[in-house]
């Protein structure tokens, strides 16, 4: 038997990753879902932080005789999210702005 014939009988899973077998698809999905859940928890915490900061800004503006909402600033935020994430980013920014105005 030649060397070429010998190497062709090695299972592809051991040559592609260096391990005996790739993880089961269900295990990969479960692990990735756990990562998404952790990211979502961080996102929610960041949104709550943003709401608090926005409330502080609104309070300072109102206390100094200004308006609660600064439309030019909101347009900057909408444009930023749209530039970074496209049209869905703009919708995300609108949702964030609504959440942050709600206090």
C-alpha positions as CSV (number, residue, x, y, z in Angstrom):
1,X,0.0,0.0,0.0
2,X,1.4,3.4,-0.9
3,X,1.7,6.4,1.4
4,X,-1.0,8.3,-0.6
5,X,-3.4,5.4,0.0
6,X,-2.7,5.4,3.7
7,X,-3.4,9.1,4.2
8,X,-6.7,9.0,2.3
9,X,-8.2,6.6,4.9
10,X,-7.8,9.0,7.8
11,X,-11.3,10.4,8.9
12,X,-11.8,13.9,7.7
13,X,-13.0,15.1,11.2
14,X,-9.6,14.3,12.7
15,X,-7.7,16.1,10.0
16,X,-9.9,19.2,9.8
17,X,-9.8,20.1,13.5
18,X,-7.1,18.0,15.0
19,X,-9.6,16.3,17.3
20,X,-11.3,12.9,17.1
21,X,-14.7,14.4,16.3
22,X,-16.4,17.7,15.8
23,X,-18.9,18.7,18.5
24,X,-22.5,17.8,17.9
25,X,-24.5,20.6,16.1
26,X,-26.8,20.8,19.1
27,X,-23.9,21.5,21.5
28,X,-22.6,24.3,19.2
29,X,-26.1,25.8,19.0
30,X,-26.5,25.6,22.8
31,X,-23.2,27.2,23.4
32,X,-23.8,30.0,20.9
33,X,-27.3,30.6,22.4
34,X,-25.6,30.9,25.8
35,X,-23.3,33.5,24.3
36,X,-26.3,35.4,22.9
37,X,-28.0,35.3,26.3
38,X,-24.9,36.8,27.9
39,X,-24.7,39.5,25.3
40,X,-28.4,40.3,25.6
41,X,-27.9,40.7,29.4
42,X,-25.1,43.1,28.8
43,X,-27.1,45.0,26.2
44,X,-30.0,45.4,28.6
45,X,-27.7,46.7,31.3
46,X,-26.2,49.2,28.9
47,X,-29.6,50.4,27.8
48,X,-30.5,50.9,31.5
49,X,-27.3,52.9,31.9
50,X,-28.2,55.0,28.9
51,X,-31.7,55.6,30.2
52,X,-30.2,56.9,33.5
53,X,-27.7,59.2,31.7
54,X,-30.4,60.5,29.5
55,X,-32.6,61.2,32.4
56,X,-29.8,63.2,34.1
57,X,-29.3,65.2,30.9
58,X,-33.0,65.9,30.6
59,X,-33.2,67.0,34.2
60,X,-30.2,69.4,33.9
61,X,-31.7,70.9,30.7
62,X,-35.1,71.4,32.2
63,X,-33.7,72.8,35.5
64,X,-31.7,75.4,33.4
65,X,-34.8,76.5,31.4
66,X,-34.2,74.3,28.4
67,X,-36.2,71.7,26.7
68,X,-36.3,68.0,27.7
69,X,-35.6,66.9,24.1
70,X,-32.8,68.2,21.8
71,X,-33.9,67.3,18.3
72,X,-30.6,68.1,16.6
73,X,-28.8,65.7,19.0
74,X,-31.5,63.0,18.3
75,X,-30.9,63.3,14.6
76,X,-27.1,62.8,15.2
77,X,-27.9,59.6,17.0
78,X,-30.2,58.4,14.3
79,X,-27.6,59.1,11.7
80,X,-24.9,57.4,13.6
81,X,-26.9,54.2,14.1
82,X,-28.0,54.2,10.5
83,X,-24.4,54.6,9.3
84,X,-23.2,51.8,11.5
85,X,-26.1,49.3,11.1
86,X,-28.1,50.5,8.1
87,X,-31.9,51.0,8.2
88,X,-32.5,48.5,11.0
89,X,-29.9,50.5,13.1
90,X,-32.0,53.6,12.6
91,X,-35.0,51.7,14.0
92,X,-33.0,50.6,16.9
93,X,-31.9,54.2,17.6
94,X,-35.6,55.3,17.5
95,X,-36.4,52.6,20.0
96,X,-33.6,53.7,22.3
97,X,-34.6,57.3,22.0
98,X,-38.2,56.4,23.0
99,X,-37.0,54.4,25.9
100,X,-34.8,57.3,27.1
101,X,-37.5,59.9,26.8
102,X,-39.9,57.9,28.9
103,X,-38.9,59.2,32.3
